[in-house]
Amino acid sequence: MKTVLITGCSSGFGLATARHFLDRDWNVVATMRTPRDDVLPPGPRLRVLRLDVTDPASIASAVAAVGPIDVLVNNAGFGAPAPFELTAAETVRALFDTNTFGTIAVTQAVLPGMRQRGSGVIVNVTSSVTYKPLPLVGVYRAAKAAVNALTESLAAEVAPFGIRVHLVLPGSSGETQFRANAATRLQGLDDPVYGDFMRTTIARMQAMTGPGTRARDVAEAVWRAATDASAPQRIPAGADAIQWAAEWAEAGQ
């Protein structure tokens, strides 16, 4: 019976992914900054642990408590929309600390065990905004694009040890708390220079119709990366992400 460790499981894509693996009889280590026992069905195959990806001691404690990890899913992340000029330095650091450096730190903690066993899969959940330049998410996009670049190089480094590394790139989802959480961090609406532009941009994005990304799309993409050795390195998750990935490929990116 295999074990998957997933970061950021309190809601959204991480929670859906944890449920998906539990339903398929895996041992699931669902980690959260503030552990909650009420979001997943209790059982012998589930462990809920505290793990703050920005806290090295928290990472070390969780990894030591788990034992062998077959699949690592780096899912924890957040967004903070704002024009680049108005993005506070502490917000820039926080975005990179969680989305980029947190992914790096957890991966470095888990990788030695996988290498010693000669097997393992690492799945980094980033974002389809890395396929397409959008306003107001420049720093978030940069943090996720850094993980994309890292993933590609890491995959080449660890393939000789029997380890696969994949990217799952979700689109926009109305099913998760990501948008709502990002909205609470919105900066600049009252700014005399950028305010009107921001309101117009947000209204246009809210008026967009068409299929988006469901939480189960991401869970299924992560499952494919974890269990299918022939899966591509980049797996867009959700109808909008798939469309953006196709446009990106057509442009020869």
RAWOMO-V913057 format. One record per residue. N is the residue number from 1. RES is the residue in one letter. PHI is phi in radians with two decimals (NA if undefined). BURIAL is + if it has 24 or more other ideal C-beta (glycine too) atoms within 12 Angstrom, else -. Layout:
n->N res->RES phi->PHI burial->BURIAL
n->N res->RES phi->PHI burial->BURIAL
//
This chain:
n->1 res->M phi->NA burial->-
n->2 res->K phi->-1.56 burial->+
n->3 res->T phi->-2.11 burial->+
n->4 res->V phi->-2.07 burial->+
n->5 res->L phi->-1.92 burial->+
n->6 res->I phi->-2.17 burial->+
n->7 res->T phi->-1.61 burial->+
n->8 res->G phi->1.19 burial->+
n->9 res->C phi->-1.72 burial->+
n->10 res->S phi->-1.23 burial->+
n->11 res->S phi->-2.86 burial->+
n->12 res->G phi->1.08 burial->+
n->13 res->F phi->-1.11 burial->+
n->14 res->G phi->-1.12 burial->+
n->15 res->L phi->-1.13 burial->+
n->16 res->A phi->-1.09 burial->+
n->17 res->T phi->-1.19 burial->+
n->18 res->A phi->-1.05 burial->+
n->19 res->R phi->-1.09 burial->+
n->20 res->H phi->-1.06 burial->+
n->21 res->F phi->-1.24 burial->+
n->22 res->L phi->-1.06 burial->+
n->23 res->D phi->-1.12 burial->-
n->24 res->R phi->-1.89 burial->-
n->25 res->D phi->1.18 burial->-
n->26 res->W phi->-1.58 burial->+
n->27 res->N phi->-1.35 burial->+
n->28 res->V phi->-2.06 burial->+
n->29 res->V phi->-1.84 burial->+
n->30 res->A phi->-1.67 burial->+
n->31 res->T phi->-1.87 burial->+
n->32 res->M phi->-2.62 burial->+
n->33 res->R phi->-1.12 burial->+
n->34 res->T phi->-2.15 burial->-
n->35 res->P phi->-1.01 burial->-
n->36 res->R phi->-2.26 burial->-
n->37 res->D phi->-1.60 burial->-
n->38 res->D phi->-1.78 burial->-
n->39 res->V phi->-1.73 burial->+
n->40 res->L phi->-2.32 burial->+
n->41 res->P phi->-1.18 burial->-
n->42 res->P phi->-1.16 burial->-
n->43 res->G phi->3.10 burial->-
n->44 res->P phi->-1.21 burial->-
n->45 res->R phi->-1.69 burial->+
n->46 res->L phi->-2.03 burial->+
n->47 res->R phi->-2.21 burial->+
n->48 res->V phi->-1.88 burial->+
n->49 res->L phi->-2.20 burial->+
n->50 res->R phi->-1.33 burial->+
n->51 res->L phi->-2.67 burial->+
n->52 res->D phi->-1.82 burial->+
n->53 res->V phi->-1.17 burial->+
n->54 res->T phi->-1.66 burial->+
n->55 res->D phi->-2.09 burial->-
n->56 res->P phi->-0.99 burial->-
n->57 res->A phi->-1.14 burial->-
n->58 res->S phi->-1.11 burial->+
n->59 res->I phi->-1.08 burial->+
n->60 res->A phi->-1.06 burial->-
n->61 res->S phi->-1.13 burial->-
n->62 res->A phi->-1.14 burial->+
n->63 res->V phi->-1.13 burial->+
n->64 res->A phi->-1.14 burial->-
n->65 res->A phi->-1.30 burial->-
n->66 res->V phi->-1.49 burial->+
n->67 res->G phi->1.55 burial->-
n->68 res->P phi->-1.00 burial->+
n->69 res->I phi->-2.04 burial->+
n->70 res->D phi->-1.48 burial->+
n->71 res->V phi->-2.36 burial->+
n->72 res->L phi->-1.93 burial->+
n->73 res->V phi->-2.02 burial->+
n->74 res->N phi->-1.51 burial->+
n->75 res->N phi->-1.97 burial->+
n->76 res->A phi->-1.01 burial->+
n->77 res->G phi->-3.14 burial->+
n->78 res->F phi->-2.70 burial->+
n->79 res->G phi->-2.11 burial->+
n->80 res->A phi->-2.58 burial->+
n->81 res->P phi->-1.14 burial->+
n->82 res->A phi->-3.05 burial->+
n->83 res->P phi->-1.06 burial->+
n->84 res->F phi->-0.98 burial->+
n->85 res->E phi->-1.06 burial->-
n->86 res->L phi->-1.71 burial->+
n->87 res->T phi->-1.32 burial->+
n->88 res->A phi->-1.13 burial->-
n->89 res->A phi->-1.03 burial->-
n->90 res->E phi->-1.18 burial->-
n->91 res->T phi->-1.24 burial->+
n->92 res->V phi->-1.03 burial->+
n->93 res->R phi->-1.09 burial->-
n->94 res->A phi->-1.12 burial->+
n->95 res->L phi->-1.09 burial->+
n->96 res->F phi->-1.28 burial->+
n->97 res->D phi->-1.02 burial->+
n->98 res->T phi->-1.45 burial->+
n->99 res->N phi->-1.29 burial->+
n->100 res->T phi->-1.90 burial->+
n->101 res->F phi->-1.16 burial->+
n->102 res->G phi->-1.13 burial->+
n->103 res->T phi->-1.07 burial->+
n->104 res->I phi->-1.09 burial->+
n->105 res->A phi->-1.13 burial->+
n->106 res->V phi->-1.16 burial->+
n->107 res->T phi->-1.10 burial->+
n->108 res->Q phi->-1.13 burial->+
n->109 res->A phi->-1.31 burial->+
n->110 res->V phi->-1.58 burial->+
n->111 res->L phi->-1.03 burial->+
n->112 res->P phi->-1.00 burial->-
n->113 res->G phi->-1.13 burial->+
n->114 res->M phi->-1.10 burial->+
n->115 res->R phi->-1.09 burial->-
n->116 res->Q phi->-1.13 burial->-
n->117 res->R phi->-1.47 burial->-
n->118 res->G phi->1.32 burial->-
n->119 res->S phi->-2.85 burial->-
n->120 res->G phi->2.64 burial->+
n->121 res->V phi->-2.35 burial->+
n->122 res->I phi->-2.03 burial->+
n->123 res->V phi->-2.09 burial->+
n->124 res->N phi->-1.77 burial->+
n->125 res->V phi->-1.60 burial->+
n->126 res->T phi->-1.98 burial->+
n->127 res->S phi->-2.85 burial->+
n->128 res->S phi->-1.26 burial->+
n->129 res->V phi->-1.14 burial->+
n->130 res->T phi->-1.28 burial->+
n->131 res->Y phi->-1.45 burial->+
n->132 res->K phi->-2.55 burial->+
n->133 res->P phi->-1.22 burial->-
n->134 res->L phi->-2.20 burial->+
n->135 res->P phi->-1.26 burial->+
n->136 res->L phi->1.37 burial->+
n->137 res->V phi->-2.17 burial->+
n->138 res->G phi->-1.04 burial->+
n->139 res->V phi->-1.24 burial->+
n->140 res->Y phi->-1.03 burial->+
n->141 res->R phi->-1.08 burial->+
n->142 res->A phi->-1.12 burial->+
n->143 res->A phi->-1.12 burial->+
n->144 res->K phi->-1.31 burial->+
n->145 res->A phi->-1.12 burial->+
n->146 res->A phi->-1.09 burial->+
n->147 res->V phi->-1.17 burial->+
n->148 res->N phi->-0.99 burial->+
n->149 res->A phi->-1.11 burial->-
n->150 res->L phi->-1.05 burial->+
n->151 res->T phi->-1.03 burial->+
n->152 res->E phi->-1.11 burial->-
n->153 res->S phi->-1.23 burial->-
n->154 res->L phi->-1.07 burial->+
n->155 res->A phi->-1.01 burial->+
n->156 res->A phi->-1.22 burial->-
n->157 res->E phi->-1.25 burial->-
n->158 res->V phi->-1.79 burial->+
n->159 res->A phi->-0.98 burial->-
n->160 res->P phi->-1.09 burial->-
n->161 res->F phi->-1.66 burial->-
n->162 res->G phi->1.39 burial->-
n->163 res->I phi->-1.94 burial->+
n->164 res->R phi->-1.80 burial->+
n->165 res->V phi->-2.32 burial->+
n->166 res->H phi->-2.28 burial->+
n->167 res->L phi->-1.97 burial->+
n->168 res->V phi->-2.03 burial->+
n->169 res->L phi->-2.06 burial->+
n->170 res->P phi->-1.28 burial->+
n->171 res->G phi->-1.59 burial->+
n->172 res->S phi->-1.51 burial->+
n->173 res->S phi->-2.19 burial->+
n->174 res->G phi->-1.61 burial->-
n->175 res->E phi->-1.53 burial->+
n->176 res->T phi->-1.90 burial->+
n->177 res->Q phi->-1.48 burial->-
n->178 res->F phi->-1.03 burial->+
n->179 res->R phi->-1.08 burial->+
n->180 res->A phi->-1.10 burial->-
n->181 res->N phi->-1.13 burial->-
n->182 res->A phi->-1.12 burial->+
n->183 res->A phi->-1.09 burial->-
n->184 res->T phi->-1.23 burial->-
n->185 res->R phi->-1.81 burial->+
n->186 res->L phi->-1.04 burial->+
n->187 res->Q phi->-2.19 burial->+
n->188 res->G phi->1.90 burial->+
n->189 res->L phi->-1.05 burial->+
n->190 res->D phi->-1.64 burial->-
n->191 res->D phi->-1.24 burial->-
n->192 res->P phi->-1.17 burial->-
n->193 res->V phi->-1.59 burial->-
n->194 res->Y phi->-1.77 burial->+
n->195 res->G phi->-0.99 burial->-
n->196 res->D phi->-1.09 burial->-
n->197 res->F phi->-1.05 burial->-
n->198 res->M phi->-1.11 burial->+
n->199 res->R phi->-1.09 burial->-
n->200 res->T phi->-1.14 burial->-
n->201 res->T phi->-1.13 burial->+
n->202 res->I phi->-1.13 burial->+
n->203 res->A phi->-1.10 burial->-
n->204 res->R phi->-1.14 burial->-
n->205 res->M phi->-1.19 burial->+
n->206 res->Q phi->-1.19 burial->-
n->207 res->A phi->-1.46 burial->-
n->208 res->M phi->-1.14 burial->-
n->209 res->T phi->-2.02 burial->-
n->210 res->G phi->2.04 burial->-
n->211 res->P phi->-1.18 burial->-
n->212 res->G phi->-1.93 burial->+
n->213 res->T phi->-1.90 burial->+
n->214 res->R phi->-1.63 burial->+
n->215 res->A phi->-1.01 burial->+
n->216 res->R phi->-1.22 burial->+
n->217 res->D phi->-1.07 burial->+
n->218 res->V phi->-1.22 burial->+
n->219 res->A phi->-1.04 burial->+
n->220 res->E phi->-1.17 burial->+
n->221 res->A phi->-1.17 burial->+
n->222 res->V phi->-1.12 burial->+
n->223 res->W phi->-1.03 burial->+
n->224 res->R phi->-1.07 burial->+
n->225 res->A phi->-1.07 burial->+
n->226 res->A phi->-1.28 burial->+
n->227 res->T phi->-2.01 burial->-
n->228 res->D phi->-1.96 burial->-
n->229 res->A phi->-1.14 burial->-
n->230 res->S phi->-1.65 burial->-
n->231 res->A phi->-1.10 burial->-
n->232 res->P phi->-1.17 burial->-
n->233 res->Q phi->-1.16 burial->+
n->234 res->R phi->-1.82 burial->+
n->235 res->I phi->-2.20 burial->+
n->236 res->P phi->-1.19 burial->+
n->237 res->A phi->-2.15 burial->+
n->238 res->G phi->1.90 burial->+
n->239 res->A phi->-1.06 burial->-
n->240 res->D phi->-1.20 burial->+
n->241 res->A phi->-1.12 burial->+
n->242 res->I phi->-1.10 burial->+
n->243 res->Q phi->-1.12 burial->+
n->244 res->W phi->-1.12 burial->+
n->245 res->A phi->-1.12 burial->+
n->246 res->A phi->-1.15 burial->-
n->247 res->E phi->-1.11 burial->-
n->248 res->W phi->-1.08 burial->-
n->249 res->A phi->-1.18 burial->-
n->250 res->E phi->-1.11 burial->-
n->251 res->A phi->-1.36 burial->-
n->252 res->G phi->1.29 burial->-
n->253 res->Q phi->-1.32 burial->-
//
